[in-house]
Amino acid sequence: MKGGVLLKGAILTVGIYLFLKLALPLFTAPLPASLIFIYLALTVTGIVIFATLSGQSTEAFFGPISRFLSGEGQTGAMKTARLLVLVLFPLLVGWQTYSSTAPSDQPPAENRTIHPAPPGEFVGLSNPIPNTPENVMAGKGLFAAFCSPCHGNFDGKGPAARGFSPPPANFVDPGTIAQLQESYVFWRIKNGGVGLPIEGMPWKSAMPRWEVELKDEQIWKIIMGEYDGAHQKPRTWE
């Protein structure tokens, strides 16, 4: 590795980052940012170790960095680039520090617990409304009128969603209603956050008690509309 060792290392690091961030999610689940950071740290560590195996490679790797920062022999564009780096880097660090420590108007994050068990009268209920296109469309209309301000387009990103912690459920996520039976969803919509049992705590939900405004038939139609709109199917005993 001579001459372009630093450039080669930078290209390799960027290439691995793009692969982990953009290419790999096409074949598997997206990687958490923390795991990507670990992979990049290991990559940079390996590059530095390899580049410092000899005095010649060490000079080829660290020499350009040292000369750039010291300004040795620099004129014109390189001198201007050095000044920009020396000015912008402290500003970037300062902005990052301020952003991470400044007070925020966002509600504090709270972890959800496991799904609490519904009361006995809700266990094993089945949707009595025929699953017809007309009923599904009616359910989507009711969802748009009563649920979309929080749950948005079934993705939990409604206009009021940012005001709640924990945030409204994202039904498109296969880890939400796709893991639940229709009877459970019916109970959660009907009784809302007020109806959560004590064993489910600490669990906070801003879900209204929709039985006050909606009939059971309307709730069942909303459930059909939710599953259809989110492209999910309810969990069954089978």
KEKE-756598 format. One record per residue (C-alpha): z, y, x. Coordinates in steps of 0.05 Angstrom, whole numbers, plus 5000, padded with zeros to 4 digits. Layout:
REM KEKE-756598
ZYX/...
REM end
This chain:
REM KEKE-756598
500050005000/497650625035/496051335015/496051244940/502550844935/506051374894/500051454847/499450704839/506850654822/506251204770/500050884739/503550204736/509750514703/505650894651/501350274637/507549834624/510450374579/504050414538/503649654533/510949604508/510350194461/503350114432/500149454449/505948954442/507749174370/500748944349/502848224362/510348234350/516048664324/516749354357/521649374415/527849814410/527550444452/533550214492/530049564512/523749954532/528050394576/531049784610/524149494624/521850154653/528150214696/526849514724/519649694737/521450324775/526749954814/521749414834/516649934855/521750304898/524149664931/516949444946/515050134972/520850165021/519749495055/517349845118/517750535149/510350645138/510550475064/516850895055/513351505084/507351375040/511751344978/516951884990/512852345037/508652664982/514852784940/518653104997/512753545018/511553764947/518753964934/519654305001/513054684995/510854465064/503754695077/502454865004/497655414982/494255604918/494655114860/499754644893/504455224906/503855444834/504954734809/511354684852/514055334823/512655084752/516254434765/522254794795/522655254735/520854774678/525054184700/531854554695/529654854629/527854154603/534553874625/538154464594/534454384528/535853644526/543253774539/543554304486/539853864435/544653284446/551053694442/549454244391/552554164321/547953864270/547453954194/545753214187/551152764156/554552284205/551651594208/555551034174/554250294180/553049874119/557049244107/554248594079/551948594007/558148543963/558247993911/556348213840/560948083781/560247403749/556447643688/550647863732/550047223772/543846813755/540647313707/533147273701/528447833682/527047763608/521148243610/514247913618/511048073685/504748393657/500548953688/502749413631/510149283643/509349363718/505850033709/511250253660/516450063712/512950463766/512851063719/520351003707/521450923782/517451563795/521551933744/528551693762/528451373831/523151703874/527152333890/531351893936/527151263948/520551633954/514351203952/518750573956/520050744029/526751094023/523851764044/524352173980/525352923983/532952843973/533752264022/536052684081/542152904043/545252204040/548851764090/547551184089/540351354070/536851074008/534150374016/527150274042/524249743995/518049644039/522649364092/522948604084/530348634099/532148984033/530148763963/525948193989/532547864009/535647973940/534947643873/532848063813/539747963781/542948303842/538148893839/539448953764/546948993777/546149523832/541649963789/545749873726/552650003755/550750433815/555450613871/561250693823/560949953806/561649693877/567549213886/573249353934/571248763980/564749123995/568349704028/567350094070/561050184031/558650844004/552850923956/550251533919/546651083869/548051373799/550550913744/543850853710/546450463650/548551143624/541251383619/537050753620/536750153575/536949453604/529549363587/527749983626/531849753687/528349073687/521549433685/523649883743/525449253783/518548963771/515449633791/519649653855/517648963879/510349073863/510149773894/513649523957/509148913961/515148453961/517547863919/524647753895/528747203927/529546573885/534245983887/528445543908/
REM end
